[in-house]
Amino acid sequence: MPLTDAALRAALDRIGARAPVRFDEVTGSTQRTAIELARAGAPEWTLVAAGHQTEGRGRLGRTWLDEPGRALLVSLVLRPELEPDRAGLIPLLAGSSMARACEALARVQVRCRWPNDLLVDERKVGGLLAESVLEGEAFAFVVLGIGVNLGSAPGVPGAGALGDVDAAALLEAFLETFARHYEPAHPAFAGAVVEGYRRVCATIGRRVRARTTGGALVEGEALDVDERGGLVVRTDAGLEVVRFGEVEHLDQGALPG
């Protein structure tokens, strides 16, 4: 079933959410549209999707490319009651939720490369982007963008595709898993998110090189993810926690089961 306004409303109905939806066959960026709606007061669970993006955005200022009609492209408005220093938990929850949804529908092993990539056989089939605005010491909103290559991958080195999976079914499966665990005000939220992420993380136990947003290089063994969503790396100089940035796997390693 292709994505439409009706399909987006049906997906929200599955989680009992009542919020605006918007589907565009072609758009510049679902993320940009969702941020505009959030700034205008759109409620939590407002859902924006497209069949193709001409100006898709990835992390760290990158461009996200897709094959028209061959990807799931959605952005979701959230208004979490969560300490700003734990913002990294949102993409981790989204990553583990999407990995499980992909596995259930495509019957392939999907793993997460910290902090935001979805991998099948070390090829990137999807990515996540969380952008937030603060009001004082709290979130005004977080917009969570998700892109998953379905039937085919764009001509980008290292890109892959999940397979011929129905976009509407994948969105429903993702939202059901994400909403079930999305309890940001609960005291156990951080621990539950991290525990779920560890089970699908392809980075823990690997030798990695992390380039932070400040330009610093951190190289060593990825040991764990902490309860703020940071990657704990054992380097020659001791333990380092990477909060933001990009991670490269330096060995093939063994993916967790």
C-alpha positions in Angstrom: 0.0 0.0 0.0 1.6 3.3 -1.0 1.8 6.2 1.4 -1.1 8.7 1.3 -2.7 11.0 3.8 -5.1 8.1 4.5 -2.3 5.7 5.1 -0.6 8.1 7.5 -3.8 8.6 9.5 -4.3 4.8 9.6 -0.7 4.5 11.0 -1.4 7.0 13.8 -4.8 5.2 14.5 -2.8 2.0 15.2 -1.1 3.8 18.2 -4.1 5.8 19.3 -2.7 9.1 18.2 -4.7 12.1 17.0 -2.5 14.5 15.1 -2.3 16.2 11.7 -0.7 14.3 8.8 0.7 15.5 5.5 1.8 13.5 2.5 3.5 15.1 -0.6 4.4 13.1 -3.6 7.4 15.3 -4.1 8.8 17.7 -1.5 12.0 19.5 -0.7 12.4 17.9 2.8 9.9 16.3 5.1 12.2 17.4 7.9 11.9 21.1 7.0 8.1 20.8 6.6 7.7 19.1 10.0 9.9 21.7 11.7 7.8 24.5 10.2 4.6 22.7 11.5 6.2 22.2 14.9 7.1 25.9 15.2 3.5 26.7 14.3 2.3 24.6 17.3 1.6 21.2 15.7 1.0 18.6 18.4 3.1 15.5 19.2 2.8 12.7 16.6 2.2 15.1 13.7 3.4 13.0 10.8 4.9 14.2 7.5 5.9 11.9 4.6 6.8 12.1 0.9 7.3 9.9 -2.1 10.5 11.7 -3.0 12.7 14.4 -1.6 14.6 16.9 -3.7 16.6 18.4 -0.8 16.7 15.5 1.7 18.8 16.1 4.7 21.1 13.8 6.7 23.2 14.4 9.8 26.2 16.8 9.9 24.9 18.9 7.0 24.9 16.0 4.6 22.3 15.3 1.8 20.1 12.3 1.9 19.3 10.8 -1.5 16.5 8.5 -2.4 15.0 6.7 -5.4 11.6 8.2 -6.1 8.8 6.0 -4.8 11.4 3.5 -3.5 12.0 4.7 0.1 10.2 5.4 3.3 10.6 9.1 4.0 8.9 10.4 7.1 9.4 13.1 9.8 7.6 13.0 13.2 7.0 15.8 15.6 7.7 14.9 19.3 7.4 17.0 22.4 9.2 14.9 25.0 9.4 15.5 28.7 13.1 14.8 28.7 16.2 16.5 30.0 18.0 18.1 27.0 21.3 16.3 27.8 19.4 13.0 27.1 18.4 14.1 23.6 20.5 11.3 22.2 18.1 8.7 23.5 15.4 9.6 20.9 17.4 8.5 17.8 18.5 5.4 19.7 15.0 4.4 20.4 14.0 5.2 16.8 16.9 3.2 15.5 16.1 0.1 17.5 12.4 0.3 16.8 13.0 0.6 13.0 15.6 -2.2 13.1 13.0 -4.5 14.6 10.2 -3.3 12.2 12.5 -3.9 9.2 13.5 -7.4 10.4 9.8 -8.3 11.0 8.8 -7.3 7.5 11.9 -8.0 5.4 13.1 -11.0 7.2 16.7 -9.8 7.2 19.1 -8.9 10.0 19.2 -5.2 10.5 21.6 -3.6 12.9 22.4 0.0 14.1 25.7 1.8 13.7 25.8 4.4 16.4 24.3 6.9 16.4 21.9 6.9 13.5 22.5 4.4 10.7 20.6 1.2 9.8 22.8 -1.5 8.3 22.2 -4.7 6.4 25.4 -6.6 5.7 27.4 -3.5 6.6 25.6 -1.5 3.9 23.5 1.5 4.9 19.9 1.0 4.2 18.5 3.8 6.4 19.3 6.7 8.6 17.8 8.9 11.3 18.0 12.6 12.0 16.7 14.3 15.2 16.6 18.0 15.4 15.3 19.9 18.4 14.4 23.4 19.7 14.6 24.3 23.4 12.4 26.6 25.4 14.5 27.5 28.5 15.6 24.2 30.0 13.1 22.0 28.2 12.3 20.8 24.7 9.9 22.9 22.7 9.9 20.0 20.2 12.0 17.3 18.6 11.5 16.5 14.9 12.6 12.9 14.1 13.4 12.3 10.5 13.6 8.7 9.1 14.7 7.5 5.7 14.8 3.8 4.6 15.7 2.6 1.1 13.2 0.0 0.1 13.2 -1.6 -3.4 16.5 0.0 -4.6 19.3 2.1 -3.3 20.6 5.4 -4.7 23.9 5.5 -6.4 25.9 6.3 -3.3 28.9 4.3 -2.1 28.0 2.0 0.8 24.3 2.3 0.3 21.9 -0.7 0.3 18.2 -1.4 0.2 16.0 -3.3 2.6 13.9 -5.0 -0.2 10.4 -4.7 -1.7 8.7 -3.9 1.6 5.4 -2.0 1.8 6.1 1.5 3.0 2.8 1.9 4.8 3.2 -1.5 6.6 6.8 -0.6 7.6 5.6 2.8 9.0 2.9 1.1 11.0 5.3 -1.5 12.4 7.8 1.2 13.3 5.3 3.5 15.1 3.8 0.6 17.1 7.2 -0.4 18.4 8.4 3.2 19.0 5.2 4.3 20.7 5.2 1.3 23.0 8.6 2.3 24.4 8.3 6.1 24.1 7.8 7.1 27.8 10.3 9.9 28.1 9.0 11.1 31.5 9.3 7.6 33.1 12.3 7.2 35.4 13.2 3.9 33.7 13.1 5.4 30.2 16.8 5.9 29.7 17.8 2.4 30.9 15.1 0.7 28.8 16.1 2.6 25.7 19.8 1.8 26.1 19.1 -1.9 26.9 17.0 -2.2 23.8 19.6 -0.5 21.6 22.4 -2.6 22.9 20.7 -5.7 21.5 20.7 -4.3 17.9 23.9 -2.3 18.0 26.6 -3.2 15.5 29.1 -0.8 17.0 29.6 -2.2 20.5 32.5 -4.5 20.6 34.1 -3.1 17.4 37.2 -1.0 16.9 36.0 2.4 15.8 37.2 5.8 14.8 34.8 8.6 15.8 35.1 12.1 14.5 33.2 14.5 16.8 31.3 17.6 15.7 34.2 19.6 17.1 36.7 17.8 14.7 38.5 15.7 17.3 39.3 12.0 16.5 38.6 9.3 19.0 39.9 5.8 18.1 39.6 2.6 20.1 37.2 -0.2 21.1 33.5 0.8 21.5 32.5 -0.7 24.9 29.0 0.4 25.5 26.3 3.1 25.2 25.6 5.1 28.4 22.3 6.3 29.7 22.5 9.7 27.9 23.0 7.9 24.6 26.8 8.5 24.3 29.2 5.9 22.9 31.8 4.8 25.4 35.2 4.1 23.7 38.3 2.7 25.3 41.3 4.4 23.8 45.0 4.2 24.5 44.6 7.2 26.8 41.6 5.8 28.7 37.8 6.0 28.4 36.2 8.6 26.2 32.5 9.2 25.7 31.4 10.4 22.3 28.2 12.4 22.5 27.8 13.6 18.9 29.6 13.0 15.6 30.2 10.2 13.2 31.6 6.7 13.7 33.5 4.5 11.3 33.8 0.7 12.0 37.5 -0.2 11.5 37.0 -4.0 11.6 34.2 -6.4 10.4 33.6 -7.7 13.9 30.8 -10.0 15.0 27.3 -8.6 14.9 25.2 -9.2 18.0 22.5 -11.8 17.8 
